Amino acid sequence: MKTLADIGEDALVRRITGRLHSDKSVLIGPGDDCAVVQGPARGQALVLKTDTIVEGVHFTFDTPARLVGRKAVARVLSDFAAMAATPRHALVTLIAPVSTQVKRILDLYQGMEKIAREHGVRIVGGETSRGGQLILTISMSGTLPHPCRLTRAAASAGDFIAVTGRLGGSIRGRHLKFQPRLKEAHWLAQNARINAMMDISDGLAKDLPRLADASGLGFELQHAALPRSPGCTIAQALNDGEDYELLLTLPARTAEKTAAAFNRSFPKVRMTLIGHMLADAAQRNLDLHGGWDHFLK
Amino acid sequence: MKTLADIGEDALVRRITGRLHSDKSVLIGPGDDCAVVQGPARGQALVLKTDTIVEGVHFTFDTPARLVGRKAVARVLSDFAAMAATPRHALVTLIAPVSTQVKRILDLYQGMEKIAREHGVRIVGGETSRGGQLILTISMSGTLPHPCRLTRAAASAGDFIAVTGRLGGSIRGRHLKFQPRLKEAHWLAQNARINAMMDISDGLAKDLPRLADASGLGFELQHAALPRSPGCTIAQALNDGEDYELLLTLPARTAEKTAAAFNRSFPKVRMTLIGHMLADAAQRNLDLHGGWDHFLK
């Protein structure tokens, strides 16, 4: 019998989501950064996202608890940024060994609460249970303030590919302290024409193919153009993961203007054009075995 | 330094939630069965709930995966029932060892999907990660169709205490196969006057004091009146937990009429009056050390 280590995360997710039933209340279903559904009032979209961080996978026992809490919430904020959505309320599920010090848990919540408040998000409840390792799961709901829907599936052949910030080397600290690109995403939704957008959490080598798959396209990446963190190789920029930057595609006609305007508004973050989308889905100049997979051997 | 085993779940939750900031968008915050917040459109309430089940705590390795999936979703449906809310969309967070068989995971989702569909809920996404034990976390959102808000905090002195169904012995199978009392809760919200309501997940001995605490009241329980599952003692009915029945308080004047009407509508479930609420919060005729705690030694 096959195990998760045999098939890997993407194949598992495909097999799970292929069986889920949908209806017209589901505006954007499984496979994108967030789900978007009809809200309680007709015509008002509701954005939903859940994410989890696990001790020994996403952080270590030695990681300061405030930074662990911060990271758990910031990852979800990054997914809201990827849809140019506005996060509003969060629930927290805590799994912890009974031997965990109370102070560590309170520090976790302090870290979560602080970054949540900075982005106008209220923690409104949650659940606790004992378990073998510390796990924080955040579920967040919010709104879509812009009329555009920024999915992974809307890239067009010929689009320029762009990323914000710099890639690679996140493990040296940025994975705990990154700024979710909410401000930048809302600026883009308001001021630029974007076709597709997502955030880079598992590394460009993993996430760009996902965007291409969702859009049914190929791509040509200019490896030398990748904006790298200081001291990082191209391979690290592609594969390290946990960048939490925006990956987007821009219509070729306006891409350079958009990047220039973005760089004037966000000179410390900057946007870099790194390639373009191709009509042939088989054409992809990238080592597909890179990036981060939760299950693969 | 104190650990979770020293202070227990309720004290931990009090310490966590005491520090959370709220605002006027939070209609019902931490401490009730679900959170209720302002939805995307003003005036439309959004109901949010997360819950988790952990291998070795809520189920064993031998539990058929479909029943594990069913239980994970049914527990959250039971919380929606406790607020007479209507669940609509769910996200699933899966933690699993890499050695888990793919079939086990697909069976989990089949169990989740089936009970979700039976109650009109769509699974619209989620997240996966590896971890040391199998853990399913469900977060669900929905609506409040009735004008009443059924919290734990609204019991009045003199209210009759009522429960649906029978208590105790859930471990013999019912904890995997229970029917969330959504239909019954919506009937009650429409046809009866209820003051407070919650679901019994940790046992009446644990949950009735929580309702009394939230309402600032005491209670007198008629132990002999407890509706017990076949073969169960009063102690088991109080302490076993995982009953997933409704616990509610009814104005004394109409309580008996409400119970009689309920029993005509739901003759197989039935409602039983089991005591009444007292003005003095210190007066409680119950062994407070019973029930289920996730962390206490």
Chai-1 contact restraints between the chains, C-beta under 6 A:
chainA,res_idxA,chainB,res_idxB,connection_type,confidence,min_distance_angstrom,max_distance_angstrom,comment,restraint_id
A,M1,B,Q101,contact,1.0,0.0,6.0,A-B,restraint_1
A,K2,B,V102,contact,1.0,0.0,6.0,A-B,restraint_2
A,T3,B,S99,contact,1.0,0.0,6.0,A-B,restraint_3
A,T3,B,Q101,contact,1.0,0.0,6.0,A-B,restraint_4
A,L4,B,V98,contact,1.0,0.0,6.0,A-B,restraint_5
A,L4,B,T100,contact,1.0,0.0,6.0,A-B,restraint_6
A,A5,B,V98,contact,1.0,0.0,6.0,A-B,restraint_7
A,I7,B,V102,contact,1.0,0.0,6.0,A-B,restraint_8
A,E9,B,T128,contact,1.0,0.0,6.0,A-B,restraint_9
A,I16,B,Y109,contact,1.0,0.0,6.0,A-B,restraint_10
A,L20,B,I123,contact,1.0,0.0,6.0,A-B,restraint_11
A,V26,B,R122,contact,1.0,0.0,6.0,A-B,restraint_12
A,V26,B,V124,contact,1.0,0.0,6.0,A-B,restraint_13
A,G29,B,V124,contact,1.0,0.0,6.0,A-B,restraint_14
A,P30,B,G125,contact,1.0,0.0,6.0,A-B,restraint_15
A,A35,B,V124,contact,1.0,0.0,6.0,A-B,restraint_16
A,A35,B,G125,contact,1.0,0.0,6.0,A-B,restraint_17
A,V37,B,H89,contact,1.0,0.0,6.0,A-B,restraint_18
A,V37,B,V124,contact,1.0,0.0,6.0,A-B,restraint_19
A,G39,B,G39,contact,1.0,0.0,6.0,A-B,restraint_20
A,G39,B,P40,contact,1.0,0.0,6.0,A-B,restraint_21
A,P40,B,G39,contact,1.0,0.0,6.0,A-B,restraint_22
A,P40,B,Q44,contact,1.0,0.0,6.0,A-B,restraint_23
A,P40,B,L46,contact,1.0,0.0,6.0,A-B,restraint_24
A,P40,B,T143,contact,1.0,0.0,6.0,A-B,restraint_25
A,A41,B,A41,contact,1.0,0.0,6.0,A-B,restraint_26
A,A41,B,Q44,contact,1.0,0.0,6.0,A-B,restraint_27
A,Q44,B,P40,contact,1.0,0.0,6.0,A-B,restraint_28
A,Q44,B,A41,contact,1.0,0.0,6.0,A-B,restraint_29
A,L46,B,P40,contact,1.0,0.0,6.0,A-B,restraint_30
A,L48,B,L91,contact,1.0,0.0,6.0,A-B,restraint_31
A,T50,B,L91,contact,1.0,0.0,6.0,A-B,restraint_32
A,T50,B,T93,contact,1.0,0.0,6.0,A-B,restraint_33
A,T50,B,G126,contact,1.0,0.0,6.0,A-B,restraint_34
A,T50,B,E127,contact,1.0,0.0,6.0,A-B,restraint_35
A,T50,B,S139,contact,1.0,0.0,6.0,A-B,restraint_36
A,D51,B,E127,contact,1.0,0.0,6.0,A-B,restraint_37
A,T52,B,T93,contact,1.0,0.0,6.0,A-B,restraint_38
A,T52,B,E127,contact,1.0,0.0,6.0,A-B,restraint_39
A,T52,B,S129,contact,1.0,0.0,6.0,A-B,restraint_40
A,V54,B,S129,contact,1.0,0.0,6.0,A-B,restraint_41
A,V54,B,G131,contact,1.0,0.0,6.0,A-B,restraint_42
A,V57,B,S129,contact,1.0,0.0,6.0,A-B,restraint_43
A,H89,B,V37,contact,1.0,0.0,6.0,A-B,restraint_44
A,L91,B,L48,contact,1.0,0.0,6.0,A-B,restraint_45
A,L91,B,T50,contact,1.0,0.0,6.0,A-B,restraint_46
A,T93,B,T50,contact,1.0,0.0,6.0,A-B,restraint_47
A,T93,B,T52,contact,1.0,0.0,6.0,A-B,restraint_48
A,T93,B,T137,contact,1.0,0.0,6.0,A-B,restraint_49
A,V98,B,L4,contact,1.0,0.0,6.0,A-B,restraint_50
A,V98,B,A5,contact,1.0,0.0,6.0,A-B,restraint_51
A,V98,B,F295,contact,1.0,0.0,6.0,A-B,restraint_52
A,S99,B,T3,contact,1.0,0.0,6.0,A-B,restraint_53
A,T100,B,L4,contact,1.0,0.0,6.0,A-B,restraint_54
A,Q101,B,M1,contact,1.0,0.0,6.0,A-B,restraint_55
A,Q101,B,T3,contact,1.0,0.0,6.0,A-B,restraint_56
A,V102,B,K2,contact,1.0,0.0,6.0,A-B,restraint_57
A,V102,B,I7,contact,1.0,0.0,6.0,A-B,restraint_58
A,Y109,B,I16,contact,1.0,0.0,6.0,A-B,restraint_59
A,R122,B,V26,contact,1.0,0.0,6.0,A-B,restraint_60
A,I123,B,L20,contact,1.0,0.0,6.0,A-B,restraint_61
A,V124,B,V26,contact,1.0,0.0,6.0,A-B,restraint_62
A,V124,B,G29,contact,1.0,0.0,6.0,A-B,restraint_63
A,V124,B,A35,contact,1.0,0.0,6.0,A-B,restraint_64
A,V124,B,V37,contact,1.0,0.0,6.0,A-B,restraint_65
A,G125,B,P30,contact,1.0,0.0,6.0,A-B,restraint_66
A,G125,B,A35,contact,1.0,0.0,6.0,A-B,restraint_67
A,G126,B,T50,contact,1.0,0.0,6.0,A-B,restraint_68
A,E127,B,T50,contact,1.0,0.0,6.0,A-B,restraint_69
A,E127,B,D51,contact,1.0,0.0,6.0,A-B,restraint_70
A,E127,B,T52,contact,1.0,0.0,6.0,A-B,restraint_71
A,T128,B,E9,contact,1.0,0.0,6.0,A-B,restraint_72
A,S129,B,T52,contact,1.0,0.0,6.0,A-B,restraint_73
A,S129,B,V54,contact,1.0,0.0,6.0,A-B,restraint_74
A,S129,B,V57,contact,1.0,0.0,6.0,A-B,restraint_75
A,S129,B,H294,contact,1.0,0.0,6.0,A-B,restraint_76
A,R130,B,H294,contact,1.0,0.0,6.0,A-B,restraint_77
A,R130,B,F295,contact,1.0,0.0,6.0,A-B,restraint_78
A,G131,B,V54,contact,1.0,0.0,6.0,A-B,restraint_79
A,G132,B,G132,contact,1.0,0.0,6.0,A-B,restraint_80
A,G132,B,Q133,contact,1.0,0.0,6.0,A-B,restraint_81
A,Q133,B,G132,contact,1.0,0.0,6.0,A-B,restraint_82
A,T137,B,T93,contact,1.0,0.0,6.0,A-B,restraint_83
A,T137,B,T137,contact,1.0,0.0,6.0,A-B,restraint_84
A,S139,B,T50,contact,1.0,0.0,6.0,A-B,restraint_85
A,S139,B,S139,contact,1.0,0.0,6.0,A-B,restraint_86
A,T143,B,P40,contact,1.0,0.0,6.0,A-B,restraint_87
A,H294,B,S129,contact,1.0,0.0,6.0,A-B,restraint_88
A,H294,B,R130,contact,1.0,0.0,6.0,A-B,restraint_89
A,F295,B,V98,contact,1.0,0.0,6.0,A-B,restraint_90
A,F295,B,R130,contact,1.0,0.0,6.0,A-B,restraint_91
